[in-house]
Amino acid sequence: MNLIREIWQSIVRRDPLSTDKGKSELVFLNVWLHIHPAKVKKENMKFRHTFYLGFITFFLFLILLTTGIALMCYYRPYPPQAYQDMKDLQFVVFMGPFLRNMHRWAAHGMVICVFLHMCRVFYTGSYKKPRQFNWVIGVLLLLVTLSLSFTGYLLPWDQLAYWAITVGTNIGSYAPLIGGQVRELLLGGHSVGEGALIRFYVLHVAVLPAIIILLTIVHFWRVRKDGGLSKPVWKLEPKKAETLVTIGAPAVVAPMQAVAASKEKTYGLMEVVTGKPIFETITPEEEEDTVFSYPYAFVREAVVMMATVTTIMTMSLFLNAPLEELANPAKTPNPAKAPWYFLGLQELVSHSAFLGGVVAPALMVLALLAIPYLDRNPSRRLADRKLILWLFTIFVVANLVLIVVGTFFRGPGWALVPPWVHVVGGTE
Amino acid sequence: MDRREFFKISWGAVGIAALVSAVGVSLAAVVRFLMPSVFYEPPQSFKIGEPGDFPFGPPTFLVDEKIFVFRDRDKGFAVASAVCTHLGCTVAHFSSDQRFHCPCHGSVFGADGAVQHGPAPRALDWFEVTQARDGQLRVDKDKVVPPTYRLMV
């Protein structure tokens, strides 16, 4: 028994979790958990502060990673086989439809949650100093998420996939000077064909996941280094707003107590440097308001994870991911639509390909990236930020309206058809 | 500037230049690598059959080539692209109004291919059609011709 105990203690080297030391060692002696602080502010765990959207997004990504690897075992990225493999997944493979549904719904969910998370961060002003660059990382993560979803859209090689990617990549080719070449580079040919399928596959299962994992690590790391989550907006005090977002050490520092060296204590070798930290420092009163991450934060995370997985699993039991007939380059479905999150773009493109397909999205992305640098207002309080809140709300609503119009109000020939009108046979 | 500083700066510059050019060349090589040297795609110039294969009246749609072959008793042959100039969807020719309709964004092209309605930025392409030595019709998608172009056989 002693050997078993020794093995166990060689793996888990922390003190028992009943002690405060054990609770903190659980976090900082563990490479996977130490992205958490040992203690967290109570207010930061409130649901109404973050709606846990970042965690939900992360857990959706984990679902995508695991189901995606499973699906790879039965998928060959080559035109005729790719579609056959989808049919196999649908009808032959054990749990195939369930896994594919989970992958599909988690992907849509991730696009939605990344967007909602961005809105939450915007409305709470959490992109402000010192978190400006983390907002930029976040916008990049949004773009990579969209790219992942877009590249995955082609892989079933059905009519839906083929024409969504044909329309989607043609939008890109309107970019001046390089648009055509970039499309050729992406497709490995002049039209969506076998070259495009293998390239999209490589992007989808290797390149983009690697990028999103690297960016996520930076994203989380910076949240941690910025002192955890931003302070909830309801905790912000009027007038003193600037001091709350200004970084730096407290003005008055208590004199250090000299303690005689003793053999009872052990010492780690650390370096003492001068200067101020970049993160928000907390006051002794705020310190009072913290609890150990174990169990309080971890339990909440586990609950969010279970809720996310359960939701996706339940959806996957009842809703099937669409699979249309085999891709047919000769027959364009009417109407041919891009993936739903690009339908706002397609709606714009139906009016002007260059303005709607190139200028508008480029300006949108640039504006999002520049927000923390253009917004010079140091206050995070909603009452102090009326104008920019309105602007952002208009941006969000405009995008939603365009997507809704493109998704539900466009019929054959891209004619304006309300969803409650049933078109028989289209225009042909 | 003393000798030591001169060498420090110049070696530094040489180092940075070497790094930048190495990265630049590597990036260029990656881009070139991703550009296929051979496209395993259908050729741009191909034979479509004997002139007698095509009826007078409504155009014949060739699915794989994505072209319409028009044959007129008086004017002869003409070949129009079926690829919408907007976003690459395949247009359909309606005999009822003699126009081309795109299903994706509602572009409409007249009988001569000119944009009449919708977001398409330019007219449909017309391709050169010639008669090969064996009597078959040959279409060359690399040679765009005016809509008035006709081949009399």
Chai-1 contact restraints between the chains, C-beta under 6 A:
chainA,res_idxA,chainB,res_idxB,connection_type,confidence,min_distance_angstrom,max_distance_angstrom,comment,restraint_id
A,T166,B,G88,contact,1.0,0.0,6.0,A-B,restraint_1
A,V167,B,L87,contact,1.0,0.0,6.0,A-B,restraint_2
A,N170,B,L87,contact,1.0,0.0,6.0,A-B,restraint_3
A,N170,B,G88,contact,1.0,0.0,6.0,A-B,restraint_4
A,L185,B,L34,contact,1.0,0.0,6.0,A-B,restraint_5
A,G188,B,P36,contact,1.0,0.0,6.0,A-B,restraint_6
A,G189,B,F39,contact,1.0,0.0,6.0,A-B,restraint_7
A,G189,B,E41,contact,1.0,0.0,6.0,A-B,restraint_8
A,A330,B,V63,contact,1.0,0.0,6.0,A-B,restraint_9
A,T332,B,C89,contact,1.0,0.0,6.0,A-B,restraint_10
A,T332,B,T90,contact,1.0,0.0,6.0,A-B,restraint_11
A,T332,B,P103,contact,1.0,0.0,6.0,A-B,restraint_12
A,N334,B,P103,contact,1.0,0.0,6.0,A-B,restraint_13
A,P335,B,P103,contact,1.0,0.0,6.0,A-B,restraint_14
A,A336,B,C89,contact,1.0,0.0,6.0,A-B,restraint_15
A,A336,B,C104,contact,1.0,0.0,6.0,A-B,restraint_16
A,S350,B,H105,contact,1.0,0.0,6.0,A-B,restraint_17
A,S350,B,P119,contact,1.0,0.0,6.0,A-B,restraint_18
A,A353,B,H86,contact,1.0,0.0,6.0,A-B,restraint_19
A,A353,B,P119,contact,1.0,0.0,6.0,A-B,restraint_20
A,G413,B,P103,contact,1.0,0.0,6.0,A-B,restraint_21
A,G413,B,G106,contact,1.0,0.0,6.0,A-B,restraint_22
A,W414,B,H105,contact,1.0,0.0,6.0,A-B,restraint_23
A,W414,B,G106,contact,1.0,0.0,6.0,A-B,restraint_24
A,E428,B,A92,contact,1.0,0.0,6.0,A-B,restraint_25
